[in-house]
């Protein structure tokens, strides 16, 4: 009974969340930035909860809004509302230092509070801003092209996770990192890379080229798939390490049976910046 109820909640969350994500990815602009800001803010809140459980209290009152401002700030830079991002970053740093000075005594671990707050802003906010940057990449002309480019690494991450599951079930004997994530195997990790490489090849030929008029060279698509899978697996393990230190199974119940934002986006925190870097260097206009 409980299993069926949990499955029903998972299906409901997916049925609501996936169309919202697809629509936001297609529309882009402030709609996408706002969705990413919500995810960043909730993710920061979850991360700070994990940190609090380990004995280091983050500066939540400033860290959560700053994380949410990362995607919104990226939008502001693109449309010209913010023309000095480095100055804004400096102001954020000064603000963090000031809040730490006035709100944390020596006994309250001010250095740890400052470090985990700054890390949380970058980990949950700045990384998601790369999703906005992919959607509005300088090579993108039309909304469909932007959405296709944005969902390229996201779909590959899902393919990688799925391939890891089936490869691990079929061939997994040797554990990958049992102290961090007992369920992950070496076979699963290899299968994830292979699946992602195949997915990148197919997506490049069947989706990216015809619908976005953009493309990677065939060998580059394979490398892209392998790197995306590797980055995603590292991101997954990092979040597992955080939860293990805090002694929790899920980062929160924000998505119900799916867990929290960190649980759902752990791989993408690493994948999105890496994907943006690679695609910005190696993406080409496809022949029409």
VENFEN-V72273 format. One record per residue. PHI is phi in degrees with one decimal (none if undefined). OMEGA is omega in degrees with one decimal (999 if undefined). D_FIRST is the distance of its C-alpha to the first C-alpha in whole Angstrom. Layout:
PHI;OMEGA;D_FIRST
PHI;OMEGA;D_FIRST
//
This chain:
none;-180.0;0
-64.3;179.7;4
-64.4;179.1;5
-65.6;178.5;5
-65.2;179.1;6
-64.1;178.1;9
-62.5;178.3;10
-61.7;178.4;11
-66.2;178.1;12
-62.1;-179.9;14
-63.5;-179.8;15
-63.7;179.4;17
-61.6;179.2;19
-65.1;-178.8;20
-64.2;179.0;21
-87.5;-172.2;23
-72.6;-176.0;24
-63.7;177.4;26
-60.9;178.2;28
-63.2;-179.8;29
-63.8;179.1;30
-63.7;-179.4;32
-65.3;179.7;34
-64.2;178.7;35
-65.2;179.2;36
-73.0;-177.3;38
-68.7;179.9;40
68.1;177.4;40
49.5;-173.9;43
-66.7;179.4;42
-61.5;178.6;38
-65.6;-179.9;37
-60.6;-180.0;39
-66.5;178.0;37
-62.3;178.6;34
-64.4;179.1;35
-63.9;177.7;36
-62.6;179.7;33
-63.8;179.2;31
-65.7;180.0;34
-63.2;179.0;34
-66.8;177.9;30
-61.3;177.4;31
-63.6;177.8;34
-59.6;178.7;32
-64.8;-179.9;29
-62.2;-179.7;32
-68.4;173.8;34
-63.4;177.1;31
-61.8;179.4;31
-63.6;179.0;34
-59.5;-179.8;34
-67.6;178.6;32
-91.9;177.4;35
104.8;177.2;38
-110.2;-177.5;39
-85.5;179.3;39
-76.6;176.2;39
-88.0;-171.9;41
-61.1;-174.5;38
-61.2;178.0;40
-107.7;-177.0;42
-67.9;-178.8;40
-65.7;176.7;37
-61.8;179.9;40
-65.6;176.8;42
-61.8;179.3;39
-65.0;-178.9;38
-75.2;-178.3;42
-59.9;176.6;42
-65.2;178.8;41
-65.4;177.2;42
-65.6;176.6;45
-62.4;175.7;45
-63.4;-179.3;45
-63.6;177.5;48
-65.6;-176.6;50
-63.8;-177.1;50
-93.0;173.8;51
91.1;177.4;54
-75.1;-179.0;53
-128.7;-174.7;53
-105.1;179.5;56
-138.2;-176.6;56
-61.7;179.3;52
-67.0;176.9;54
-65.4;177.8;55
-64.0;177.6;52
-63.0;176.7;51
-63.8;178.5;54
-65.6;177.2;53
-63.0;179.5;49
-61.4;179.1;50
-63.6;179.2;53
-62.7;178.1;50
-61.4;179.4;48
-63.4;-179.4;51
-65.2;178.7;52
-63.5;178.2;49
-62.1;-178.3;48
-60.2;-173.1;52
-91.3;-174.6;51
-116.2;-177.7;48
-129.7;174.1;48
-83.3;-179.3;50
-59.2;-178.5;51
-71.7;-177.6;49
-97.4;174.5;46
54.8;-177.5;46
-62.6;179.9;47
-64.8;178.0;48
-64.4;179.2;44
-62.8;179.7;43
-64.3;-177.0;45
-64.4;-176.9;44
-71.1;177.4;40
-68.2;178.9;41
-62.1;178.0;43
-62.4;-179.4;41
-61.7;178.3;38
-62.7;-179.3;40
-72.0;-174.7;41
-67.4;-175.6;37
-100.0;-176.6;35
-106.3;-176.3;38
-64.6;-179.7;41
-65.8;179.4;39
-70.1;177.0;37
-62.3;177.8;40
-68.9;174.3;41
-64.4;176.5;38
-63.8;-179.5;41
-63.8;176.7;43
-67.6;-179.3;42
-61.5;-178.6;41
-112.0;179.2;45
-60.1;-176.7;47
-64.0;178.5;50
-85.7;-175.3;50
-84.6;179.8;48
-110.6;-174.7;49
-114.4;179.7;47
-55.1;-178.9;43
-62.9;179.0;42
-62.7;178.7;44
-64.1;179.1;42
-66.1;179.3;39
-62.5;179.3;39
-69.2;179.8;41
-60.8;-175.0;38
-82.0;176.3;35
-56.0;-180.0;37
-67.9;-179.9;36
-67.5;178.3;33
-66.0;177.6;32
-62.0;177.4;33
-63.6;176.7;31
-64.2;177.8;28
-61.4;178.9;30
-60.1;179.0;31
-61.7;-179.1;27
-66.0;179.0;26
-64.0;178.1;29
-63.1;-179.2;28
-62.2;-175.8;25
-72.1;177.7;26
-66.2;177.9;29
-65.1;178.7;28
-65.0;-174.5;25
-82.2;-171.3;28
-126.2;-171.9;31
-71.0;173.5;30
-126.7;-178.7;31
-80.9;-179.4;34
-73.7;-179.6;32
-79.3;176.9;33
-142.8;-172.7;33
-61.6;-180.0;31
-72.2;-178.4;32
-103.1;-177.6;31
-142.9;-173.4;28
-60.5;-176.0;27
-80.7;-174.6;25
-88.5;-177.5;28
-122.4;176.9;30
-64.4;178.7;34
-61.4;177.4;33
-63.4;179.5;30
-65.0;178.6;33
-66.4;178.1;35
-62.5;178.4;33
-62.6;179.4;32
-64.1;-179.8;36
-62.5;179.6;37
-63.6;179.7;34
-67.4;177.5;35
-63.2;177.9;39
-65.0;179.0;38
-63.5;179.3;36
-65.6;178.4;39
-60.6;-177.3;41
-68.2;-179.3;40
-63.0;179.6;39
-59.9;-176.6;42
-80.1;-170.1;44
-96.2;-175.4;41
-123.7;-172.9;40
-61.9;-177.6;43
-67.6;-176.0;46
-72.6;-173.8;46
-99.8;-179.5;44
-117.8;-176.1;45
53.5;175.8;49
-130.1;-178.1;48
-161.8;167.5;48
-105.5;170.6;48
-59.8;-175.6;50
-52.0;-179.5;48
-67.8;177.7;48
-68.8;177.6;47
-61.8;178.4;44
-64.0;178.7;43
-63.9;178.8;44
-58.3;178.5;42
-60.4;180.0;39
-66.2;-178.4;40
-67.6;178.5;40
-60.6;178.9;38
-62.3;179.4;35
-61.7;179.7;37
-63.9;179.8;37
-64.4;179.7;33
-67.1;175.9;32
-63.4;178.7;35
-60.4;177.8;33
-62.2;-179.0;30
-67.5;179.3;31
-62.6;179.8;33
-66.4;175.6;30
-61.6;178.2;28
-64.1;178.3;31
-61.3;-178.7;31
-66.5;179.3;28
-64.8;178.1;29
-63.6;-179.0;32
-80.6;178.0;30
75.4;179.7;27
-125.8;179.2;24
-86.9;179.0;21
-122.1;-179.8;21
-70.1;174.1;24
-173.4;176.0;23
-114.4;-176.5;20
-57.8;178.3;22
-101.5;178.9;20
64.2;-178.1;17
-67.3;177.6;14
-81.1;-178.1;17
89.0;-175.8;19
-102.4;178.9;23
-62.3;179.0;26
-60.9;179.7;27
-64.6;-177.1;24
-83.9;-172.4;25
-109.3;-174.0;28
-52.9;179.8;29
-68.7;-175.7;31
-67.9;177.1;33
-58.6;178.9;34
-95.3;-174.9;37
-69.4;-172.2;36
-60.8;177.9;38
-63.2;179.8;41
-64.4;179.7;42
-62.3;179.8;41
-61.8;-179.4;43
-61.5;-177.5;46
-67.9;-177.2;46
-65.1;179.2;46
-67.0;-178.7;49
-93.6;-167.6;51
-118.6;-179.0;50
-73.6;-178.3;49
-128.3;173.1;52
-74.7;-178.5;52
-81.5;176.2;51
-64.6;-179.3;54
-83.3;999;54
//
